[in-house]
Each structure stands twice: as structure tokens, then as C-alpha cells.
Amino acid sequence: MREWHGPLTEKENPILAKPNYAFEKRKRELEQKRKKEEKLQRKLQNKLAKSGEGADAAPAPDADAPPA
């Protein structure tokens, strides 16, 4: 027969925080979108530079994007 020792202490039964999967997913999606936009801007700048119009016509990819 088991002996009764009273309720479990917090050390014996820690309560773990539940992961917020929706937040993590949204964060990953935003990061992918940012990278995709940066890649598109680089391709556009390279295309303009090769055509002779100059890269100054397009804004820099980090000019309007907030730092991550």
C-alpha cells in the first residue's frame, strides 16, 4: 500500500509552458517572405545593371525594410 505524502511540490511537478506554434509558424513565414523579396530586389538590380540603366534606379533592398 502506498503512503500519502501530501500534494506534490513545485519541484516535483513543474508546469511547463506550452509552445505557441502559431507564432512560430507566422515568424517563419515572415522570414521566408522577407528573404524572397530581398532576392527579387537583387535580381531586379542585377537586371537593371546589365541593361545599362544603372542600379541607382532601384532602391536598395534594405532601405525600406526594418532590421530583423
N, C-alpha and C positions, 0 to 999 in steps of 0.2 A: 504494500500500500504506500502511496506517495504522501509525503509530508507537505503540509501547507506552509509556505514561506511568505505569503503575502503577495501583493502586486509586484510586478517586475519593475525594477528601477530603470531609469532612462539609459543607463549604461548597458543594461542587458537587452533592451528593446529600443534601439534607435529608430527614430522616424526619419525616413529618407524622403527627400524632395522628389516629386515626380518630374521627369523630363518634359519640357514643353516642345513637343515635336513640331507643332505648327510654326512656332517661332523659328526653330532651327531650319525648317524647310523654306520659309519665307526668306531667311537670311541667305541660304544657298542660292535661291532663285535670283535674288537681287545681285549677288556677286556674279552669277553667270551672265545676267543681263548687262552689268557694267563691263565685264570683260568683252562681251560680244560687241558692244557699242565702241569700245576702245579699238578693237580690231578693225571694225568698219571704218573708223576715223583714220587709222593708219593706212588702210588700203586706199581710201579716198585721197589722202595726202600724197601717197606714192604715185597714184594715177595722175594727179594734177602736176606733180613734179616732172614726170616723164613726158607729159604733153607739152611742157614748156610754159605753162601758166604760172608756175611758182607755187610753193607750199604756203605762202602767206595768204592766199585767198581763203583757205580753210582755217578755222580756229584750231588752236592746239587742243588735243583730246582732254587734257587736264584743266583747261581754262575754266570751264563752267561746272565741272564735276567736283563735288565736295570730297575731301580726302577720306579714305576708308579707314 
